[in-house]
């Protein structure tokens, strides 16, 4: 059961600003969401819609649409800034 992945334009800009090494790791983590939308370590967010995964010091915030089989990446950023 694979999911289609879409990345919001704002998240694409956030990804583009990352160092190359971090970008490649996060890119691979996002691709893996297509096969497993709730990987080990993912958590449902409190106080807002969505889920998050950890990628080192960075976080990926995303939503899962079970009926449409899509994952939408909303934000990518450093842990200290992502939840503001």
Steps between C-alpha positions, in 0.01 A plus 500: 500500500687806384409863544553789260721772650447870437712778644358847553688780328600650836646164609689475170663836576587384851660185355701702249658704781638193680864388480550229233564219748186580700295548183591152374412334831166680527421434134547126561286515814220673307516241223476223759170649622345379174537140615453552874314822590548438873859381540642411842557821694231700321257683722159657463520870581305652786337837455503483120430255221771275368784269582873547539813300442848573628800528270793589724449855623229557239130417495261424216136593563247324277136402465365160400188463286397135534212519252700671225819307582704821508755650734547876498825637641416830669827615659864400525730673743721503805344368818538834675300687231251253355231514768470880516 
